[in-house]
Amino acid sequence: MFSKKKAIIIGGSISGKLAARILSDFFKEVVILERDKEPEGPFPRKGTRQGEHLHALLFAGQYGLEELFPGITEKFYSSGAVKINSTKDLAWFHHGVWKLRYAGEYTTTLQTRPHLEWHIEQYMKRIPNVSFHYNQDVKNYLYNVAENRVYGVEIKDSDHSIKSLTADLIVDASGADSLTTNWLTQRGITVPSEKIAIGLSYFSRLYHLPDSKNRDWMIKIIYPNPPHEKIGGTISKVEGERYIVTLLGYQNKIQEKEVLKSDNGFLELSKKLPKLDIYNEIKDGTPLTKTSVYRVPQINWKRFEKVEQLPNGLLLIGDTVCRLDPVFGQGMSIAVLEALALQKLLRDKNTLPKTATLFHKKVSQIISPIWNMVITEDFRYPGISGKKPISLKFQQWYTKNIFLLSSQNKTIYNSFINVMHLLKPTTILMHPRIIKRVLARFFLNK
């Protein structure tokens, strides 16, 4: 029995699909408005500019996704996704050292984002009260001033006609460039935000690699050691016996024109990484795609939970709220955690206005420790502007020791993995036995 009538989701992103999955249990009708055309398969789409680059689904996201879509993990594997042991099959060069490698208790799924997103969408299309409307460009909100309530949207259709749709709840899942912030600003409502300029660029290609008896990994990460190293990369096996290679540079370190001016530019860029491992893999490989570029000039956390006059009937989720540094691979998993938080609030049978208020506060609680982890690393580069945590210097010193000890101590590495994959809070890294090892390392190297 549905307690509410209709919900509209702006954006068929992963966060939009997840929100629709949750709302389908509580609303009689859920409509997803997507700007792109209907996909014909697991291929990159225009509206997801980051779709051609490496993505990760962390443990918390992977488990949550299976909870929301029972059986979807097996669907991934049966259509080619790669299942690996998370610590044995990962070779990770991080802050100048290689992490330990051993057969651990966790598994990870390696696949492209289009592959993952396609399977989610196919699952969603089997839910009878959810409908996708493609080629729909949301231009404005329908707004009742007297009630301070958003009650619908204005849409430009594929034939350029304008039409209106009304609903009990509007969910903005359209991403970092959504219309909501400007729309609120035009009404004199300020959205506080935290911005950090990182000047990040991604360059990616898919490859076929020749067989190699020396390839004892499924994914290899070469992370730059700040502040002097600014270029890194990852090579990962994905569905179709292919490998996706993503090279990245902070603070606009990579000259885009140099990379794109010739077919050899990507290979030459791979030589600039701290290790030549990725170059040595792809130099004899066959590129399957051209080089794709994705830029993240800044990360931005919009603090909607602090907006006192946020209209009723409006809920924000995913990158619409917070665009993180994608290098850390947390975006999709955060979207899953937000969806699960929304599910819990709706099960508690709160009114829609109260649900939205509580949800935005819960989203802030989910994002806050992750934002803090991310900017602790980003601020290792001098010249990056933005609000710095008071304890930044200590956090950077302490986490650096955790990173280095992860190449020697299995217990510490396991704790770090649980934090990185959003299974445990960062406070577990302050366990007395870990503090003792950090201090021992410090005094030994003093």
Protein Blocks (a to p, Z undefined) as FASTA:
>chain_A
ZZbfbdcdehjafklmmmmmmmmmmpfbdcdddfbdcdfbjcddfklmklmpccdddfkl
mmmmmmmmghklmmmmmnopacddfklmpccdeehiacdddddfbdcddddfklmmmmmm
mmmmmpmkbccdehiacfbdcddfklopafbdcdddfkopacddddfbdcdfebjkbckl
mmmmmnopacddddddehpacddddddddddfklccfbdcdddddfkbccdcdddddehi
iacdddddeehlacfklmmmpmklmmmmmmmpmbfklmmmmmmmccfbdcdddddfbacd
ddfklmmklcehiacehjlloccdfklopmmmmmmmmmmmmmmmmmnopafklmmmmmmm
mmmmmmmmmmmmmmmmmmmpghiacdddfklmmmmmmmmmmmmmmmmmmklmmmmmmmmn
opacfklmmgfklmmmmmmmmmmmZZ
